[in-house]
Amino acid sequence: MAFTTFLIHLAVLCTALKNLHGEPLAGVAVAKVEENEFNAAASIVYLDPTSPVNDRHFCSGTLISPKHILTSHHCTIKKNPKNIAIFLGSPDVKWHRQYHADKIIAYNFWFHKKYNKLQDLDIYDASIITLKEEVNPEDVKPVTIRYDSYENLKESGAVVMGWSSPQSDKKLEELKKASVTFINEKECQKLTVLKFPGEKKILCSIATPPVGIKVDDRGGPLLDLKKRLIGINLAVSLTKQGNPDYVVHVHSNVRYFQEFINEIINSP
């Protein structure tokens, strides 16, 4: 039943994304991330075992330790680590370094193993990708994580980042950013087509003019103004009225996953 509910929520999410009318992370109200401004944003790439020509970026993530990438759980469902590469080190794709995935640890599986309790599979959950090789901090410094509540975040702005090209048939070129402001759970629930598990687990934001997080930007970073990680990009949803001038971004709050993150990155 839990997995069926998860699939229903995921289907609703995908429909919302297909109907998106906001700008992708390119164009109006969006800026290029400059070299050395933020190098911890990762491009997660599927390596096609039949031909490198078919390798493709499918999700985003953030370096949270020299060996760990934080991303959305639904980015890693049924993914074999052998077929995943992580590219990071520069906002310009041409200067990326490649790293190899060793294993994937999903929050709900970690929770079940640690507490011997079933944790419902949730589209708002996180996964951590462990790398085979460590990233040299002199090359890429892991992001600082800020574990905080909506109440403490709401008064300040935030920055959303994404790799997606403005045209779906173009390859990635460079990392882009856009400023967003937060809205509360009640307003977010009223406006969006998605159902939320509660404010503790999600953050909602908007940008003016509207900026869309594309499908391949799932799992990427939401940062505070000091470039500390506060959320994981999940999706963009139109309002129930389908108003293209008011687009809501949905993020998982990293605060909810603090114990999970700390245990994994500090494991031997």
ChimeraX commands (.cxc) that place a marker at each C-alpha (Angstrom):
marker #1 position 0.00,0.00,0.00 radius 0.5
marker #1 position 2.80,2.43,0.91 radius 0.5
marker #1 position 4.59,1.83,-2.39 radius 0.5
marker #1 position 1.33,2.26,-4.33 radius 0.5
marker #1 position 0.73,5.57,-2.58 radius 0.5
marker #1 position 4.30,6.59,-3.39 radius 0.5
marker #1 position 3.73,5.81,-7.10 radius 0.5
marker #1 position 0.51,7.83,-7.12 radius 0.5
marker #1 position 2.28,10.83,-5.58 radius 0.5
marker #1 position 5.15,10.43,-8.05 radius 0.5
marker #1 position 2.68,10.34,-10.97 radius 0.5
marker #1 position 1.07,13.56,-9.74 radius 0.5
marker #1 position 4.52,15.12,-9.42 radius 0.5
marker #1 position 5.50,14.16,-12.98 radius 0.5
marker #1 position 2.22,15.54,-14.35 radius 0.5
marker #1 position 2.84,18.82,-12.56 radius 0.5
marker #1 position 6.32,19.02,-14.05 radius 0.5
marker #1 position 5.08,18.32,-17.58 radius 0.5
marker #1 position 2.55,21.12,-17.25 radius 0.5
marker #1 position 5.09,23.64,-16.01 radius 0.5
marker #1 position 4.98,27.06,-17.68 radius 0.5
marker #1 position 7.67,28.80,-15.62 radius 0.5
marker #1 position 11.09,29.54,-17.04 radius 0.5
marker #1 position 13.75,26.83,-16.56 radius 0.5
marker #1 position 16.94,27.79,-14.77 radius 0.5
marker #1 position 18.04,29.92,-17.71 radius 0.5
marker #1 position 16.84,33.27,-19.02 radius 0.5
marker #1 position 14.94,35.99,-17.17 radius 0.5
marker #1 position 15.76,36.42,-13.44 radius 0.5
marker #1 position 18.39,33.69,-13.64 radius 0.5
marker #1 position 22.15,34.22,-13.39 radius 0.5
marker #1 position 25.21,32.17,-14.16 radius 0.5
marker #1 position 27.08,30.76,-11.17 radius 0.5
marker #1 position 30.60,32.13,-11.36 radius 0.5
marker #1 position 33.78,30.04,-11.06 radius 0.5
marker #1 position 34.57,29.23,-7.39 radius 0.5
marker #1 position 31.25,30.72,-6.27 radius 0.5
marker #1 position 29.79,27.28,-5.54 radius 0.5
marker #1 position 31.52,24.12,-6.77 radius 0.5
marker #1 position 29.73,21.52,-4.63 radius 0.5
marker #1 position 26.75,21.15,-7.00 radius 0.5
marker #1 position 26.90,17.73,-8.66 radius 0.5
marker #1 position 25.60,16.45,-11.97 radius 0.5
marker #1 position 24.47,12.83,-11.55 radius 0.5
marker #1 position 24.93,10.94,-14.81 radius 0.5
marker #1 position 23.65,7.58,-16.01 radius 0.5
marker #1 position 26.42,5.62,-17.74 radius 0.5
marker #1 position 24.93,3.56,-20.53 radius 0.5
marker #1 position 26.70,0.16,-20.54 radius 0.5
marker #1 position 26.15,-0.20,-24.30 radius 0.5
marker #1 position 27.53,3.14,-25.48 radius 0.5
marker #1 position 29.02,6.30,-23.88 radius 0.5
marker #1 position 27.09,8.28,-26.48 radius 0.5
marker #1 position 23.94,7.52,-24.51 radius 0.5
marker #1 position 25.30,8.72,-21.15 radius 0.5
marker #1 position 22.96,11.36,-19.74 radius 0.5
marker #1 position 22.49,13.70,-16.81 radius 0.5
marker #1 position 19.31,12.66,-14.97 radius 0.5
marker #1 position 19.47,14.33,-11.55 radius 0.5
marker #1 position 21.44,16.78,-9.44 radius 0.5
marker #1 position 23.01,16.55,-6.01 radius 0.5
marker #1 position 25.33,18.25,-3.54 radius 0.5
marker #1 position 28.71,17.23,-2.11 radius 0.5
marker #1 position 28.21,17.05,1.68 radius 0.5
marker #1 position 31.50,15.32,2.57 radius 0.5
marker #1 position 34.56,14.25,0.57 radius 0.5
marker #1 position 32.82,10.91,-0.14 radius 0.5
marker #1 position 29.09,11.66,-0.10 radius 0.5
marker #1 position 26.51,13.22,-2.43 radius 0.5
marker #1 position 23.07,14.15,-1.09 radius 0.5
marker #1 position 20.16,13.91,-3.53 radius 0.5
marker #1 position 16.44,13.11,-3.71 radius 0.5
marker #1 position 15.42,9.52,-3.07 radius 0.5
marker #1 position 13.32,9.26,-6.23 radius 0.5
marker #1 position 16.50,10.03,-8.23 radius 0.5
marker #1 position 18.03,6.75,-7.09 radius 0.5
marker #1 position 15.10,4.32,-7.28 radius 0.5
marker #1 position 16.15,1.13,-9.11 radius 0.5
marker #1 position 19.51,2.70,-10.00 radius 0.5
marker #1 position 22.63,0.51,-10.06 radius 0.5
marker #1 position 25.65,2.38,-8.61 radius 0.5
marker #1 position 27.82,0.74,-11.29 radius 0.5
marker #1 position 25.98,2.82,-13.86 radius 0.5
marker #1 position 26.21,6.14,-12.04 radius 0.5
marker #1 position 28.94,8.77,-12.30 radius 0.5
marker #1 position 29.17,12.05,-10.42 radius 0.5
marker #1 position 30.53,15.14,-12.16 radius 0.5
marker #1 position 31.44,18.21,-10.13 radius 0.5
marker #1 position 34.12,20.78,-9.44 radius 0.5
marker #1 position 33.05,23.73,-11.54 radius 0.5
marker #1 position 29.88,25.56,-12.62 radius 0.5
marker #1 position 31.16,25.06,-16.18 radius 0.5
marker #1 position 30.58,21.49,-17.36 radius 0.5
marker #1 position 33.73,21.56,-19.51 radius 0.5
marker #1 position 35.87,21.61,-16.34 radius 0.5
marker #1 position 34.05,18.90,-14.42 radius 0.5
marker #1 position 35.90,16.03,-12.73 radius 0.5
marker #1 position 34.36,12.56,-12.81 radius 0.5
marker #1 position 33.83,10.40,-9.73 radius 0.5
marker #1 position 32.31,6.93,-9.43 radius 0.5
marker #1 position 29.41,5.82,-7.25 radius 0.5
marker #1 position 30.08,2.98,-4.83 radius 0.5
marker #1 position 26.70,2.54,-3.16 radius 0.5
marker #1 position 23.35,4.25,-2.60 radius 0.5
marker #1 position 21.81,4.59,0.86 radius 0.5
marker #1 position 18.14,5.56,0.95 radius 0.5
marker #1 position 16.71,7.27,4.02 radius 0.5
marker #1 position 13.75,4.91,4.45 radius 0.5
marker #1 position 15.98,1.79,4.31 radius 0.5
marker #1 position 18.41,3.36,6.78 radius 0.5
marker #1 position 15.50,4.20,9.11 radius 0.5
marker #1 position 14.16,0.64,8.97 radius 0.5
marker #1 position 17.58,-0.88,9.68 radius 0.5
marker #1 position 18.35,1.51,12.56 radius 0.5
marker #1 position 14.99,1.47,14.32 radius 0.5
marker #1 position 13.52,-1.83,13.09 radius 0.5
marker #1 position 10.44,0.11,12.06 radius 0.5
marker #1 position 8.91,0.42,8.62 radius 0.5
marker #1 position 9.19,3.89,7.16 radius 0.5
marker #1 position 6.72,4.67,4.39 radius 0.5
marker #1 position 8.38,5.37,1.06 radius 0.5
marker #1 position 7.96,9.08,0.45 radius 0.5
marker #1 position 8.67,11.25,-2.60 radius 0.5
marker #1 position 10.11,13.84,-0.20 radius 0.5
marker #1 position 12.81,11.48,1.13 radius 0.5
marker #1 position 16.56,11.72,0.52 radius 0.5
marker #1 position 19.34,9.37,-0.57 radius 0.5
marker #1 position 23.09,9.56,-0.13 radius 0.5
marker #1 position 25.46,8.33,-2.84 radius 0.5
marker #1 position 28.80,7.13,-1.46 radius 0.5
marker #1 position 31.74,7.65,-3.81 radius 0.5
marker #1 position 34.48,5.11,-4.50 radius 0.5
marker #1 position 37.14,7.78,-4.27 radius 0.5
marker #1 position 37.35,10.82,-2.02 radius 0.5
marker #1 position 37.06,14.29,-3.48 radius 0.5
marker #1 position 40.09,16.40,-2.64 radius 0.5
marker #1 position 38.82,19.37,-0.56 radius 0.5
marker #1 position 41.36,21.54,-2.39 radius 0.5
marker #1 position 39.50,20.72,-5.61 radius 0.5
marker #1 position 35.94,20.86,-4.26 radius 0.5
marker #1 position 34.99,21.89,-0.75 radius 0.5
marker #1 position 31.90,20.10,0.64 radius 0.5
marker #1 position 28.96,22.35,1.40 radius 0.5
marker #1 position 28.19,23.47,4.94 radius 0.5
marker #1 position 24.76,22.21,6.02 radius 0.5
marker #1 position 22.34,24.39,7.95 radius 0.5
marker #1 position 19.74,22.36,9.84 radius 0.5
marker #1 position 16.98,24.85,10.54 radius 0.5
marker #1 position 13.20,25.25,10.64 radius 0.5
marker #1 position 10.95,27.19,8.35 radius 0.5
marker #1 position 10.31,29.62,11.19 radius 0.5
marker #1 position 13.99,30.60,11.26 radius 0.5
marker #1 position 14.39,30.57,7.48 radius 0.5
marker #1 position 11.25,32.41,6.39 radius 0.5
marker #1 position 12.55,35.95,6.88 radius 0.5
marker #1 position 15.65,35.45,4.73 radius 0.5
marker #1 position 15.91,34.72,1.04 radius 0.5
marker #1 position 17.41,31.64,-0.56 radius 0.5
marker #1 position 19.06,30.56,-3.80 radius 0.5
marker #1 position 18.02,27.64,-5.97 radius 0.5
marker #1 position 20.50,26.10,-8.43 radius 0.5
marker #1 position 20.15,23.82,-11.44 radius 0.5
marker #1 position 22.03,22.34,-14.37 radius 0.5
marker #1 position 19.22,21.96,-16.87 radius 0.5
marker #1 position 19.68,23.43,-20.31 radius 0.5
marker #1 position 16.91,25.74,-21.55 radius 0.5
marker #1 position 16.34,23.34,-24.45 radius 0.5
marker #1 position 15.78,19.67,-23.68 radius 0.5
marker #1 position 17.79,18.58,-26.74 radius 0.5
marker #1 position 20.91,20.51,-25.67 radius 0.5
marker #1 position 23.70,19.22,-23.45 radius 0.5
marker #1 position 24.38,20.80,-20.09 radius 0.5
marker #1 position 26.58,23.85,-20.25 radius 0.5
marker #1 position 26.76,25.67,-16.95 radius 0.5
marker #1 position 25.22,25.93,-13.51 radius 0.5
marker #1 position 22.53,28.59,-13.07 radius 0.5
marker #1 position 20.98,30.19,-9.98 radius 0.5
marker #1 position 17.88,32.14,-9.06 radius 0.5
marker #1 position 16.75,33.94,-5.91 radius 0.5
marker #1 position 13.62,32.68,-4.16 radius 0.5
marker #1 position 11.55,33.56,-1.10 radius 0.5
marker #1 position 9.70,31.20,1.22 radius 0.5
marker #1 position 5.98,30.71,1.69 radius 0.5
marker #1 position 4.45,28.83,4.61 radius 0.5
marker #1 position 3.04,25.32,4.49 radius 0.5
marker #1 position -0.56,26.43,4.69 radius 0.5
marker #1 position -0.23,28.73,1.69 radius 0.5
marker #1 position 1.85,26.14,-0.17 radius 0.5
marker #1 position -0.73,23.40,0.45 radius 0.5
marker #1 position -3.51,25.71,-0.70 radius 0.5
marker #1 position -1.77,26.63,-3.95 radius 0.5
marker #1 position -0.13,23.45,-5.17 radius 0.5
marker #1 position -1.39,20.20,-6.67 radius 0.5
marker #1 position 0.80,18.08,-4.37 radius 0.5
marker #1 position 0.04,16.72,-0.92 radius 0.5
marker #1 position 2.61,17.37,1.80 radius 0.5
marker #1 position 3.58,15.36,4.87 radius 0.5
marker #1 position 4.10,18.43,7.01 radius 0.5
marker #1 position 6.21,21.57,7.28 radius 0.5
marker #1 position 8.98,19.81,9.15 radius 0.5
marker #1 position 9.84,17.83,6.03 radius 0.5
marker #1 position 9.29,20.34,3.24 radius 0.5
marker #1 position 10.05,23.93,2.30 radius 0.5
marker #1 position 8.16,25.88,-0.35 radius 0.5
marker #1 position 9.51,28.83,-2.27 radius 0.5
marker #1 position 8.57,31.16,-5.10 radius 0.5
marker #1 position 10.46,33.44,-7.49 radius 0.5
marker #1 position 9.33,36.60,-9.27 radius 0.5
marker #1 position 9.28,36.46,-12.24 radius 0.5
marker #1 position 8.61,32.70,-12.11 radius 0.5
marker #1 position 11.56,30.34,-12.41 radius 0.5
marker #1 position 11.10,26.63,-12.95 radius 0.5
marker #1 position 13.17,23.77,-11.59 radius 0.5
marker #1 position 13.25,21.24,-14.41 radius 0.5
marker #1 position 12.97,17.48,-13.94 radius 0.5
marker #1 position 16.73,16.92,-14.17 radius 0.5
marker #1 position 17.33,19.51,-11.43 radius 0.5
marker #1 position 15.70,17.23,-8.84 radius 0.5
marker #1 position 18.05,16.54,-5.95 radius 0.5
marker #1 position 20.01,19.75,-6.41 radius 0.5
marker #1 position 20.81,22.37,-3.75 radius 0.5
marker #1 position 18.66,25.00,-2.11 radius 0.5
marker #1 position 21.06,27.38,-0.31 radius 0.5
marker #1 position 20.71,30.19,2.16 radius 0.5
marker #1 position 22.39,33.51,1.39 radius 0.5
marker #1 position 25.63,32.30,3.00 radius 0.5
marker #1 position 25.68,29.32,0.59 radius 0.5
marker #1 position 24.78,26.80,3.29 radius 0.5
marker #1 position 22.63,23.87,2.23 radius 0.5
marker #1 position 19.09,24.09,3.63 radius 0.5
marker #1 position 17.05,22.02,1.19 radius 0.5
marker #1 position 16.96,19.47,-1.61 radius 0.5
marker #1 position 15.15,20.50,-4.80 radius 0.5
marker #1 position 12.18,18.27,-5.46 radius 0.5
marker #1 position 9.92,19.82,-8.02 radius 0.5
marker #1 position 8.04,22.77,-9.35 radius 0.5
marker #1 position 4.26,22.75,-9.23 radius 0.5
marker #1 position 1.77,25.08,-10.82 radius 0.5
marker #1 position -1.06,26.44,-8.73 radius 0.5
marker #1 position -4.38,24.63,-8.82 radius 0.5
marker #1 position -5.64,27.41,-11.05 radius 0.5
marker #1 position -2.81,26.80,-13.50 radius 0.5
marker #1 position -1.53,30.36,-13.13 radius 0.5
marker #1 position 1.80,30.51,-15.05 radius 0.5
marker #1 position 2.77,33.71,-13.18 radius 0.5
marker #1 position 2.85,32.04,-9.78 radius 0.5
marker #1 position 5.02,28.94,-9.60 radius 0.5
marker #1 position 5.75,27.13,-6.35 radius 0.5
marker #1 position 9.03,25.26,-5.79 radius 0.5
marker #1 position 8.97,22.29,-3.44 radius 0.5
marker #1 position 12.08,21.27,-1.49 radius 0.5
marker #1 position 12.85,18.65,1.13 radius 0.5
marker #1 position 14.18,20.29,4.32 radius 0.5
marker #1 position 17.61,18.84,5.20 radius 0.5
marker #1 position 16.78,19.37,8.88 radius 0.5
marker #1 position 14.50,16.33,8.73 radius 0.5
marker #1 position 17.43,14.14,7.64 radius 0.5
marker #1 position 20.04,15.43,10.10 radius 0.5
marker #1 position 20.53,12.16,11.99 radius 0.5
marker #1 position 20.65,10.17,8.74 radius 0.5
marker #1 position 23.21,12.50,7.16 radius 0.5
marker #1 position 25.46,12.70,10.22 radius 0.5
marker #1 position 25.55,8.94,10.71 radius 0.5
marker #1 position 26.33,8.15,7.08 radius 0.5
marker #1 position 29.05,10.74,6.53 radius 0.5
marker #1 position 30.73,9.84,9.85 radius 0.5
marker #1 position 30.67,6.09,9.25 radius 0.5
marker #1 position 34.11,4.47,8.72 radius 0.5
marker link #1:1,2 radius 0.2
marker link #1:2,3 radius 0.2
marker link #1:3,4 radius 0.2
marker link #1:4,5 radius 0.2
marker link #1:5,6 radius 0.2
marker link #1:6,7 radius 0.2
marker link #1:7,8 radius 0.2
marker link #1:8,9 radius 0.2
marker link #1:9,10 radius 0.2
marker link #1:10,11 radius 0.2
marker link #1:11,12 radius 0.2
marker link #1:12,13 radius 0.2
marker link #1:13,14 radius 0.2
marker link #1:14,15 radius 0.2
marker link #1:15,16 radius 0.2
marker link #1:16,17 radius 0.2
marker link #1:17,18 radius 0.2
marker link #1:18,19 radius 0.2
marker link #1:19,20 radius 0.2
marker link #1:20,21 radius 0.2
marker link #1:21,22 radius 0.2
marker link #1:22,23 radius 0.2
marker link #1:23,24 radius 0.2
marker link #1:24,25 radius 0.2
marker link #1:25,26 radius 0.2
marker link #1:26,27 radius 0.2
marker link #1:27,28 radius 0.2
marker link #1:28,29 radius 0.2
marker link #1:29,30 radius 0.2
marker link #1:30,31 radius 0.2
marker link #1:31,32 radius 0.2
marker link #1:32,33 radius 0.2
marker link #1:33,34 radius 0.2
marker link #1:34,35 radius 0.2
marker link #1:35,36 radius 0.2
marker link #1:36,37 radius 0.2
marker link #1:37,38 radius 0.2
marker link #1:38,39 radius 0.2
marker link #1:39,40 radius 0.2
marker link #1:40,41 radius 0.2
marker link #1:41,42 radius 0.2
marker link #1:42,43 radius 0.2
marker link #1:43,44 radius 0.2
marker link #1:44,45 radius 0.2
marker link #1:45,46 radius 0.2
marker link #1:46,47 radius 0.2
marker link #1:47,48 radius 0.2
marker link #1:48,49 radius 0.2
marker link #1:49,50 radius 0.2
marker link #1:50,51 radius 0.2
marker link #1:51,52 radius 0.2
marker link #1:52,53 radius 0.2
marker link #1:53,54 radius 0.2
marker link #1:54,55 radius 0.2
marker link #1:55,56 radius 0.2
marker link #1:56,57 radius 0.2
marker link #1:57,58 radius 0.2
marker link #1:58,59 radius 0.2
marker link #1:59,60 radius 0.2
marker link #1:60,61 radius 0.2
marker link #1:61,62 radius 0.2
marker link #1:62,63 radius 0.2
marker link #1:63,64 radius 0.2
marker link #1:64,65 radius 0.2
marker link #1:65,66 radius 0.2
marker link #1:66,67 radius 0.2
marker link #1:67,68 radius 0.2
marker link #1:68,69 radius 0.2
marker link #1:69,70 radius 0.2
marker link #1:70,71 radius 0.2
marker link #1:71,72 radius 0.2
marker link #1:72,73 radius 0.2
marker link #1:73,74 radius 0.2
marker link #1:74,75 radius 0.2
marker link #1:75,76 radius 0.2
marker link #1:76,77 radius 0.2
marker link #1:77,78 radius 0.2
marker link #1:78,79 radius 0.2
marker link #1:79,80 radius 0.2
marker link #1:80,81 radius 0.2
marker link #1:81,82 radius 0.2
marker link #1:82,83 radius 0.2
marker link #1:83,84 radius 0.2
marker link #1:84,85 radius 0.2
marker link #1:85,86 radius 0.2
marker link #1:86,87 radius 0.2
marker link #1:87,88 radius 0.2
marker link #1:88,89 radius 0.2
marker link #1:89,90 radius 0.2
marker link #1:90,91 radius 0.2
marker link #1:91,92 radius 0.2
marker link #1:92,93 radius 0.2
marker link #1:93,94 radius 0.2
marker link #1:94,95 radius 0.2
marker link #1:95,96 radius 0.2
marker link #1:96,97 radius 0.2
marker link #1:97,98 radius 0.2
marker link #1:98,99 radius 0.2
marker link #1:99,100 radius 0.2
marker link #1:100,101 radius 0.2
marker link #1:101,102 radius 0.2
marker link #1:102,103 radius 0.2
marker link #1:103,104 radius 0.2
marker link #1:104,105 radius 0.2
marker link #1:105,106 radius 0.2
marker link #1:106,107 radius 0.2
marker link #1:107,108 radius 0.2
marker link #1:108,109 radius 0.2
marker link #1:109,110 radius 0.2
marker link #1:110,111 radius 0.2
marker link #1:111,112 radius 0.2
marker link #1:112,113 radius 0.2
marker link #1:113,114 radius 0.2
marker link #1:114,115 radius 0.2
marker link #1:115,116 radius 0.2
marker link #1:116,117 radius 0.2
marker link #1:117,118 radius 0.2
marker link #1:118,119 radius 0.2
marker link #1:119,120 radius 0.2
marker link #1:120,121 radius 0.2
marker link #1:121,122 radius 0.2
marker link #1:122,123 radius 0.2
marker link #1:123,124 radius 0.2
marker link #1:124,125 radius 0.2
marker link #1:125,126 radius 0.2
marker link #1:126,127 radius 0.2
marker link #1:127,128 radius 0.2
marker link #1:128,129 radius 0.2
marker link #1:129,130 radius 0.2
marker link #1:130,131 radius 0.2
marker link #1:131,132 radius 0.2
marker link #1:132,133 radius 0.2
marker link #1:133,134 radius 0.2
marker link #1:134,135 radius 0.2
marker link #1:135,136 radius 0.2
marker link #1:136,137 radius 0.2
marker link #1:137,138 radius 0.2
marker link #1:138,139 radius 0.2
marker link #1:139,140 radius 0.2
marker link #1:140,141 radius 0.2
marker link #1:141,142 radius 0.2
marker link #1:142,143 radius 0.2
marker link #1:143,144 radius 0.2
marker link #1:144,145 radius 0.2
marker link #1:145,146 radius 0.2
marker link #1:146,147 radius 0.2
marker link #1:147,148 radius 0.2
marker link #1:148,149 radius 0.2
marker link #1:149,150 radius 0.2
marker link #1:150,151 radius 0.2
marker link #1:151,152 radius 0.2
marker link #1:152,153 radius 0.2
marker link #1:153,154 radius 0.2
marker link #1:154,155 radius 0.2
marker link #1:155,156 radius 0.2
marker link #1:156,157 radius 0.2
marker link #1:157,158 radius 0.2
marker link #1:158,159 radius 0.2
marker link #1:159,160 radius 0.2
marker link #1:160,161 radius 0.2
marker link #1:161,162 radius 0.2
marker link #1:162,163 radius 0.2
marker link #1:163,164 radius 0.2
marker link #1:164,165 radius 0.2
marker link #1:165,166 radius 0.2
marker link #1:166,167 radius 0.2
marker link #1:167,168 radius 0.2
marker link #1:168,169 radius 0.2
marker link #1:169,170 radius 0.2
marker link #1:170,171 radius 0.2
marker link #1:171,172 radius 0.2
marker link #1:172,173 radius 0.2
marker link #1:173,174 radius 0.2
marker link #1:174,175 radius 0.2
marker link #1:175,176 radius 0.2
marker link #1:176,177 radius 0.2
marker link #1:177,178 radius 0.2
marker link #1:178,179 radius 0.2
marker link #1:179,180 radius 0.2
marker link #1:180,181 radius 0.2
marker link #1:181,182 radius 0.2
marker link #1:182,183 radius 0.2
marker link #1:183,184 radius 0.2
marker link #1:184,185 radius 0.2
marker link #1:185,186 radius 0.2
marker link #1:186,187 radius 0.2
marker link #1:187,188 radius 0.2
marker link #1:188,189 radius 0.2
marker link #1:189,190 radius 0.2
marker link #1:190,191 radius 0.2
marker link #1:191,192 radius 0.2
marker link #1:192,193 radius 0.2
marker link #1:193,194 radius 0.2
marker link #1:194,195 radius 0.2
marker link #1:195,196 radius 0.2
marker link #1:196,197 radius 0.2
marker link #1:197,198 radius 0.2
marker link #1:198,199 radius 0.2
marker link #1:199,200 radius 0.2
marker link #1:200,201 radius 0.2
marker link #1:201,202 radius 0.2
marker link #1:202,203 radius 0.2
marker link #1:203,204 radius 0.2
marker link #1:204,205 radius 0.2
marker link #1:205,206 radius 0.2
marker link #1:206,207 radius 0.2
marker link #1:207,208 radius 0.2
marker link #1:208,209 radius 0.2
marker link #1:209,210 radius 0.2
marker link #1:210,211 radius 0.2
marker link #1:211,212 radius 0.2
marker link #1:212,213 radius 0.2
marker link #1:213,214 radius 0.2
marker link #1:214,215 radius 0.2
marker link #1:215,216 radius 0.2
marker link #1:216,217 radius 0.2
marker link #1:217,218 radius 0.2
marker link #1:218,219 radius 0.2
marker link #1:219,220 radius 0.2
marker link #1:220,221 radius 0.2
marker link #1:221,222 radius 0.2
marker link #1:222,223 radius 0.2
marker link #1:223,224 radius 0.2
marker link #1:224,225 radius 0.2
marker link #1:225,226 radius 0.2
marker link #1:226,227 radius 0.2
marker link #1:227,228 radius 0.2
marker link #1:228,229 radius 0.2
marker link #1:229,230 radius 0.2
marker link #1:230,231 radius 0.2
marker link #1:231,232 radius 0.2
marker link #1:232,233 radius 0.2
marker link #1:233,234 radius 0.2
marker link #1:234,235 radius 0.2
marker link #1:235,236 radius 0.2
marker link #1:236,237 radius 0.2
marker link #1:237,238 radius 0.2
marker link #1:238,239 radius 0.2
marker link #1:239,240 radius 0.2
marker link #1:240,241 radius 0.2
marker link #1:241,242 radius 0.2
marker link #1:242,243 radius 0.2
marker link #1:243,244 radius 0.2
marker link #1:244,245 radius 0.2
marker link #1:245,246 radius 0.2
marker link #1:246,247 radius 0.2
marker link #1:247,248 radius 0.2
marker link #1:248,249 radius 0.2
marker link #1:249,250 radius 0.2
marker link #1:250,251 radius 0.2
marker link #1:251,252 radius 0.2
marker link #1:252,253 radius 0.2
marker link #1:253,254 radius 0.2
marker link #1:254,255 radius 0.2
marker link #1:255,256 radius 0.2
marker link #1:256,257 radius 0.2
marker link #1:257,258 radius 0.2
marker link #1:258,259 radius 0.2
marker link #1:259,260 radius 0.2
marker link #1:260,261 radius 0.2
marker link #1:261,262 radius 0.2
marker link #1:262,263 radius 0.2
marker link #1:263,264 radius 0.2
marker link #1:264,265 radius 0.2
marker link #1:265,266 radius 0.2
marker link #1:266,267 radius 0.2
marker link #1:267,268 radius 0.2
view
